[in-house]
Amino acid sequence: MITSYARSRRAVVLLLIASFIAVVAFHRPLAHAAHQVRPLRAMLGDASAVVLAKVSAVEEKDGAKLRTYRLDVQRVLRGDLKPKKVALVQILGDAQPSADAQAYVEAGKRIIVLLAAPPSDGNLKKQLADGAYFDVVDGRDGVIVMSDNGDIAAVERVIKIAATIGPATGPRSDGQRVDLALLELASGHPRLAADALAEMQRAGSLRWLSRVEAKAVGKALANQRIDPSIRASLVDTLGAKRARNLHPVLVALKPNQPQVLAAALRARAVLGQAADDDEVGRYLASNDPAIRAAAVEGLALLKLADTTERLGGLATKDKSELVRIAAIESLGESKDPEALKWLSRCFDSDARAVRQASGRAVIAIGGAEADKALVALALKGKSPTSRTYAATLLMTKYPREHPVIAELEAGKPGADVRELIEHGFKPAGTDRR
């Protein structure tokens, strides 16, 4: 027989899962992951031809379920292609709005594109006019937009070298792939930077960066043309692989985007040369809340005697919700029981995301001290919301017969918590009977 507490516990677990998802969605912008691409050297093996072309027109067909790109081929870089006018096919279906529905490229742009075998679907062919149609290897990733002749020369060179490496693995090819990645970074092209990241992530080890190579890495990391998520992931990857001679590059970087700053602070700590208190303090004094939030991680990495207290001050007093959540998360990651007094104060925040982040942090610290803090909050929290939320966290962890729940009930909780224990959450507009 399922007891009323078991039903209540099941209800609060489901609600807590949903609320934690909401917290992740709130905080995702600062830690947005880089789009992962397959290395060009692997993609080339799937291409029937690689061409330089100008996009003459972009057309939608079949009620916007199909998009075609008409190309004037200027040069065939690899493979065999006879027609000078071809078209790409992008099948949208019912995907809109989504990443799959975004256009590959605008009309008027020059591109280098990896052509794949034409679509074989008979119904699809009925929607297309006569002509040479092709799919694209890996969709949008196989369309490389050119800004000028320098881009064209850089991408051509990379394709030529990548084709000689192919999908090979092993120490020799590992070094070749790293060399290729450094060449791609030196180009400054956004798509080649994404490819460099893919190659670096697959590399078994990274050797000493020469002065020229270190300069190329630094230039790429500062390049505003390259997506910040790509640059941040590059920093994390190079740091994790202990790329030697990277530290001076990161010190000179002076990042002005939160993702890149957070990654640089992490990598410097991994390399054993973390940013000092003065440098972190300058970032914490920024007028940009996102920069301050990124700097919070740097503060946590310092591990000074007063780090927990300073993080607690940010968690409870900073005007930005983003900064408060970053500080709360760092307190949780510290596993320091001293952080619990600061986290307990955050349960009374008017911001739901702050309360929920605090709950996650308390759970991350764990242990008897965390349970004690939650019991105290459930019994004496300043608001019904903080009391019931603390009780919710306890109910997700323990069955009713557990000593912690017994302690909570023995403390004579208020009606709001007693109602939660006995009946779970009451949906709006309903009455429990």
KELUMVO-375084 format. One record per residue (C-alpha): residue number from 0; residue in three letters; x, y, z. Coordinates in steps of 0.25 Angstrom, whole numbers, plus 5000, padded with zeros to 4 digits. Each point is the difference from the previous one (the first is absolute). Last residue first. Layout:
   num   residuo   east   north     up
   NUM       ala      X       Y      Z
...
END
This chain:
   num   residuo   east   north     up
   432       arg   4961    5063   5002
   431       arg   5010    5010   4994
   430       asp   4994    5012   4993
   429       thr   5004    5005   4987
   428       gly   5001    5014   4994
   427       ala   5015    4999   4999
   426       pro   5006    4986   5002
   425       lys   5002    4996   5014
   424       phe   5014    4995   5002
   423       gly   5002    4988   5009
   422       his   4990    4994   5009
   421       glu   5005    4997   5014
   420       ile   5014    5006   4999
   419       leu   4996    5012   4992
   418       glu   4989    5003   5009
   417       arg   5009    4999   5012
   416       val   5010    5009   4993
   415       asp   4989    5011   4998
   414       ala   4994    4998   5014
   413       gly   5013    5003   5007
   412       pro   5010    4990   5004
   411       lys   4999    4994   5014
   410       gly   5015    4997   5002
   409       ala   4997    4985   5001
   408       glu   4995    4999   4986
   407       leu   5013    5005   4995
   406       glu   5008    4991   5009
   405       ala   4992    4988   4995
   404       ile   5003    5005   4986
   403       val   5015    5000   5003
   402       pro   4999    4986   5008
   401       his   4994    4993   4987
   400       glu   4986    4994   5002
   399       arg   4994    5010   4990
   398       pro   5009    4996   4989
   397       tyr   5012    5009   4997
   396       lys   5007    5008   4989
   395       thr   4988    5006   4992
   394       met   4993    5003   5013
   393       leu   5012    5008   5005
   392       leu   5000    5008   4988
   391       thr   4985    5003   5001
   390       ala   5001    5004   5014
   389       ala   5010    5010   4997
   388       tyr   4991    5005   4989
   387       thr   4988    5000   5010
   386       arg   5007    5009   5009
   385       ser   5006    5010   4990
   384       thr   4987    5002   4994
   383       pro   4992    5001   5013
   382       ser   5010    5012   5003
   381       lys   5010    5003   5010
   380       gly   5005    4985   5002
   379       lys   4999    4995   5014
   378       leu   4995    4985   4999
   377       ala   5004    4997   4985
   376       leu   5012    5009   5001
   375       ala   5005    4993   5013
   374       val   4997    4986   4993
   373       leu   5008    5005   4988
   372       ala   5012    5005   5008
   371       lys   5001    4987   5008
   370       asp   4999    4991   4987
   369       ala   5012    5009   4995
   368       glu   5008    4997   5012
   367       ala   4997    4986   5000
   366       gly   5006    4998   4986
   365       gly   4997    5007   4987
   364       ile   5008    5011   4994
   363       ala   4994    4997   4986
   362       ile   4986    5000   5007
   361       val   5002    5013   5006
   360       ala   5005    5006   4986
   359       arg   4987    4994   4993
   358       gly   4991    5006   5010
   357       ser   5007    5014   4999
   356       ala   4999    4999   4985
   355       gln   4985    4998   5002
   354       arg   4999    5012   5009
   353       val   5007    5009   4990
   352       ala   4992    4995   4989
   351       arg   4987    5004   5007
   350       ala   5004    5014   5003
   349       asp   4994    5006   5013
   348       ser   5012    4994   5007
   347       asp   4997    4994   5014
   346       phe   5007    4987   4996
   345       cys   5013    5009   4998
   344       arg   5002    5001   5014
   343       ser   5002    4985   5002
   342       leu   5010    5001   4989
   341       trp   5008    5009   5008
   340       lys   5000    4992   5013
   339       leu   5002    4987   4992
   338       ala   5014    5006   4994
   337       glu   5007    4996   5013
   336       pro   4997    4985   4996
   335       asp   5010    5002   4989
   334       lys   4997    4991   4988
   333       ser   5006    5011   4992
   332       glu   4991    4996   4988
   331       gly   4988    5005   5008
   330       leu   5006    5013   5003
   329       ser   5004    5001   4985
   328       glu   4986    4998   4996
   327       ile   4995    5011   5010
   326       ala   5010    5010   4995
   325       ala   4995    4997   4985
   324       ile   4986    5001   5005
   323       arg   5003    5014   5007
   322       val   5007    5005   4987
   321       leu   4988    4996   4991
   320       glu   4990    5006   5009
   319       ser   5008    5013   5000
   318       lys   4999    5010   5011
   317       asp   5011    4993   5008
   316       lys   4996    4998   5015
   315       thr   4997    4986   5004
   314       ala   5009    4991   4990
   313       leu   5010    5011   4999
   312       gly   5002    5001   5015
   311       gly   5000    4985   5001
   310       leu   5011    4999   4989
   309       arg   5008    5010   5009
   308       glu   4998    4992   5012
   307       thr   5004    4987   4993
   306       thr   5012    5006   4994
   305       asp   5005    5006   5014
   304       ala   5012    4990   5002
   303       leu   5003    5000   4985
   302       lys   4996    4989   4990
   301       leu   5004    5008   4988
   300       leu   4991    4992   4991
   299       ala   4988    5005   5007
   298       leu   5004    5014   4996
   297       gly   5002    4996   4986
   296       glu   4986    4993   4999
   295       val   4994    5013   5005
   294       ala   5007    5007   4989
   293       ala   4990    4994   4990
   292       ala   4989    5006   5008
   291       arg   5006    5014   5000
   290       ile   5002    4999   4985
   289       ala   4986    4997   4998
   288       pro   4995    5011   5010
   287       asp   5007    5010   4991
   286       asn   5004    5012   5009
   285       ser   5013    4994   5003
   284       ala   5005    5000   5015
   283       leu   5001    4984   5000
   282       tyr   5009    5001   4988
   281       arg   5010    5010   5007
   280       gly   4999    4991   5012
   279       val   5005    4987   4992
   278       glu   5012    5008   4996
   277       asp   5003    5005   5014
   276       asp   4998    4986   5006
   275       asp   5010    4993   4991
   274       ala   4996    4992   4987
   273       ala   5004    4986   5002
   272       gln   5014    4994   4996
   271       gly   4999    4985   5002
   270       leu   4996    4997   4986
   269       val   4986    4996   5004
   268       ala   4999    5013   5007
   267       arg   5003    5007   4987
   266       ala   4991    4992   4993
   265       arg   4988    5003   5009
   264       leu   5003    5015   4999
   263       ala   5001    5000   4985
   262       ala   4987    4992   4999
   261       ala   4992    5009   5009
   260       leu   5006    5012   4992
   259       val   4996    4994   4987
   258       gln   4986    4997   5004
   257       pro   4998    5014   5006
   256       gln   5005    5008   4988
   255       asn   5010    5011   5002
   254       pro   5012    4991   5000
   253       lys   5014    5007   5004
   252       leu   5008    4990   4992
   251       ala   5014    5003   5005
   250       val   4999    4991   5012
   249       leu   4994    4989   4991
   248       val   5011    5000   4990
   247       pro   5011    5000   5011
   246       his   4993    4988   5006
   245       leu   5000    4992   4987
   244       asn   5015    4997   5000
   243       arg   4997    4985   5002
   242       ala   4987    4995   4996
   241       arg   4995    4993   5013
   240       lys   4990    4992   4992
   239       ala   4989    5005   5009
   238       gly   5005    5014   4998
   237       leu   5000    4999   4985
   236       thr   4986    4994   5000
   235       asp   4994    5010   5010
   234       val   5006    5012   4991
   233       leu   4995    4994   4987
   232       ser   4986    4998   5007
   231       ala   5000    5015   5004
   230       arg   5004    5004   4985
   229       ile   4989    4991   4994
   228       ser   4990    5005   5010
   227       pro   5004    5015   4997
   226       asp   4997    4998   4985
   225       ile   5012    5004   4992
   224       arg   4999    5014   4993
   223       gln   5004    5006   5013
   222       asn   5014    4995   4999
   221       ala   5006    5000   5014
   220       leu   5002    4985   5001
   219       ala   5004    4999   4985
   218       lys   5011    5011   5002
   217       gly   5005    4992   5013
   216       val   5001    4987   4993
   215       ala   5007    5006   4988
   214       lys   5010    5007   5010
   213       ala   5002    4987   5007
   212       glu   5003    4993   4986
   211       val   5010    5011   4996
   210       arg   5007    4999   5014
   209       ser   5000    4985   4999
   208       leu   4990    4992   5008
   207       trp   5006    4988   5007
   206       arg   4993    4987   4997
   205       leu   4985    4997   5001
   204       ser   4995    4986   5004
   203       gly   4990    4989   4995
   202       ala   4994    5010   4990
   201       arg   4985    4998   4998
   200       gln   4996    5012   5007
   199       met   5010    5008   4993
   198       glu   4995    4995   4986
   197       ala   4986    5004   5003
   196       leu   5004    5014   5006
   195       ala   5008    5002   4987
   194       asp   4988    4997   4992
   193       ala   4992    5011   5008
   192       ala   5011    5009   4997
   191       leu   5000    4997   4985
   190       arg   4985    5004   5000
   189       pro   5003    5013   5007
   188       his   5012    5004   4991
   187       gly   5011    5006   5007
   186       ser   5010    4993   4991
   185       ala   5010    4998   5012
   184       leu   4990    4991   5006
   183       glu   4999    4991   4988
   182       leu   5015    4999   5000
   181       leu   5001    4996   5014
   180       ala   4989    4989   4998
   179       leu   5008    4995   4988
   178       asp   5012    4999   5009
   177       val   4992    4993   5010
   176       arg   4995    4990   4990
   175       gln   5014    4997   4995
   174       gly   5005    4997   5014
   173       asp   4989    4990   5002
   172       ser   5002    4994   4986
   171       arg   5014    4996   5005
   170       pro   4996    4995   5014
   169       gly   4988    4992   4995
   168       thr   4987    5002   4992
   167       ala   4997    5002   4985
   166       pro   4987    5005   4995
   165       gly   5006    5008   4989
   164       ile   5013    5007   5002
   163       thr   5003    5003   4985
   162       ala   4986    5006   4998
   161       ala   5001    5009   5012
   160       ile   5013    5006   4994
   159       lys   4992    5004   4987
   158       ile   4987    5004   5008
   157       val   5009    5009   5009
   156       arg   5006    5007   4988
   155       glu   4987    5002   4993
   154       val   4994    5006   5013
   153       ala   5011    5010   5001
   152       ala   5000    5004   4986
   151       ile   4985    5002   4999
   150       asp   5001    5008   5014
   149       gly   5011    5009   4994
   148       asn   4991    5002   4988
   147       asp   4989    5006   5008
   146       ser   4989    4998   5009
   145       met   4998    4985   4997
   144       val   4989    4991   5006
   143       ile   5003    4986   5002
   142       val   4988    4990   4997
   141       gly   5002    4986   5005
   140       asp   4997    5003   5014
   139       arg   4986    5005   4996
   138       gly   4996    4986   4996
   137       asp   5010    4989   5003
   136       val   5005    4998   4986
   135       val   4990    5008   4991
   134       asp   4990    4994   4991
   133       phe   5001    5003   4985
   132       tyr   4991    5004   4989
   131       ala   5004    5000   4985
   130       gly   4988    5006   4991
   129       asp   4986    4998   4997
   128       ala   4990    5007   5010
   127       leu   4998    4994   5014
   126       gln   4987    4996   5007
   125       lys   4999    4987   4992
   124       lys   5014    4996   5004
   123       leu   4996    5000   5015
   122       asn   4989    4990   4997
   121       gly   5010    4991   4994
   120       asp   5010    5001   5011
   119       ser   5014    4998   4995
   118       pro   5006    5013   5005
   117       pro   5013    5003   4993
   116       ala   5013    4994   5005
   115       ala   5008    5010   5009
   114       leu   5006    5013   4997
   113       leu   5010    5006   5009
   112       val   4998    5015   4998
   111       ile   5010    5012   4999
   110       ile   4991    5012   5001
   109       arg   4999    5014   4993
   108       lys   4988    5008   5005
   107       gly   4989    5007   4991
   106       ala   4988    4992   5005
   105       glu   5001    4997   5015
   104       val   5006    4987   5006
   103       tyr   4996    4987   5006
   102       ala   4986    5005   5004
   101       gln   4995    4997   5014
   100       ala   4990    4989   5000
    99       asp   5008    4989   5007
    98       ala   5003    5010   5011
    97       ser   4986    5000   5003
    96       pro   4987    5007   4997
    95       gln   4996    4993   4991
    94       ala   5003    4985   4999
    93       asp   4987    4996   4993
    92       gly   5008    4996   4988
    91       leu   5012    5009   4998
    90       ile   5008    4992   4989
    89       gln   5011    5008   4995
    88       val   5004    4998   4985
    87       leu   5012    5006   4994
    86       ala   5000    5004   4985
    85       val   5010    4999   4988
    84       lys   5004    5010   4989
    83       lys   5014    4997   4994
    82       pro   4997    4986   4998
    81       lys   5012    4990   4998
    80       leu   5004    4996   5015
    79       asp   5012    4991   5003
    78       gly   5006    5000   5014
    77       arg   5007    5011   5007
    76       leu   5002    5015   4998
    75       val   4990    5002   4989
    74       arg   5000    5015   4997
    73       gln   4990    5011   4997
    72       val   4987    4992   5001
    71       asp   4987    5008   4999
    70       leu   4991    4995   5011
    69       arg   4985    4999   5002
    68       tyr   4996    4998   5014
    67       thr   4988    4992   5003
    66       arg   4990    4999   5012
    65       leu   4989    4990   5002
    64       lys   4989    5000   5010
    63       ala   4997    5015   4998
    62       gly   4986    4996   4994
    61       asp   5006    4990   4990
    60       lys   5011    5010   4995
    59       glu   5010    5010   5006
    58       glu   5010    5007   4991
    57       val   5014    5006   5002
    56       ala   5007    5006   4988
    55       ser   5013    5003   4994
    54       val   5009    4993   5011
    53       lys   5014    5002   4995
    52       ala   5009    4987   4999
    51       leu   5013    4994   5004
    50       val   4999    4985   4999
    49       val   5002    4987   5007
    48       ala   4996    4987   4993
    47       ser   4994    4987   5004
    46       ala   5001    5003   5014
    45       asp   5000    4989   5011
    44       gly   5015    4998   5001
    43       leu   5001    5015   5001
    42       met   4992    5000   5013
    41       ala   5011    4993   5008
    40       arg   5011    5010   4996
    39       leu   4990    5011   5003
    38       pro   4999    4995   5014
    37       arg   4985    4997   5005
    36       val   4994    5013   5007
    35       gln   4996    5002   5014
    34       his   4992    5013   5003
    33       ala   5007    5006   5012
    32       ala   4992    4999   5013
    31       his   4993    5012   5006
    30       ala   5005    5002   5014
    29       leu   4996    5014   5003
    28       pro   4987    4998   4992
    27       arg   4996    4987   5008
    26       his   4997    5007   5013
    25       phe   4985    5001   4998
    24       ala   4998    4987   4993
    23       val   5008    4993   5011
    22       val   4991    5006   5010
    21       ala   4987    4996   4993
    20       ile   5005    4985   4999
    19       phe   5002    5001   5015
    18       ser   4986    5004   5002
    17       ala   4995    4988   4991
    16       ile   5008    4990   5008
    15       leu   4995    5007   5013
    14       leu   4985    4998   4996
    13       leu   5002    4986   4997
    12       val   5007    4997   5013
    11       val   4989    5008   5007
    10       ala   4989    4991   4995
     9       arg   5007    4987   5003
     8       arg   5002    5005   5014
     7       ser   4986    5003   5002
     6       arg   4996    4987   4995
     5       ala   5010    4993   5009
     4       tyr   4995    5008   5012
     3       ser   4985    4997   4997
     2       thr   5004    4985   5000
     1       ile   5000    4991   4988
     0       met   4995    4986   5004
END
